[in-house]
């Protein structure tokens, strides 16, 4: 199955390049746009050397929510990794958003936690996040913690999209 290649680009609030990689555009559903990467794909943080990922994963980019989600193939210990971000924007074969540091993570053993609260506080001050960005980030993190814990869609098990890259 051939798919269009898209550039996935996360930036920090000051516009600096954060994580970025290419992915296969898999399709859309009621939750948003799905992309995927096969095992061995690579990405980069900023201008650091590329990092190869051992396991396949798919990413969900909701149309109007302040987060993105990665669903990792087993045996990756992290099952779901949600980045709190600005609403993803699509333009000319690229999806881009600002990473707002907070992460909602579900490990394969079922543990769920909110990560990088310290980084959020540090960057909130450094980049002078406006009140609406702070409110949207915190509200999104709280909603995601509940949705992931409740196994609500689209977080109920590995999405069928993962079969496209495994």
Secondary structure, DSSP 8 states (H G I E B T S, - for coil): ----EEEEEEE-TTS-EEEEEEEEEEEEETTEEEEEE-TT-EEEETTS--EE-SS-EEEEE-SSSSEEEEEE-TT-SEEEEEEEES--EEETTEEEEEEEEEEEEEETTS-EEEE-HHHHHHHHHHTT--HHHHHHHHHHHHHHHHHHHTT-TTSSSS-GGGGGT-
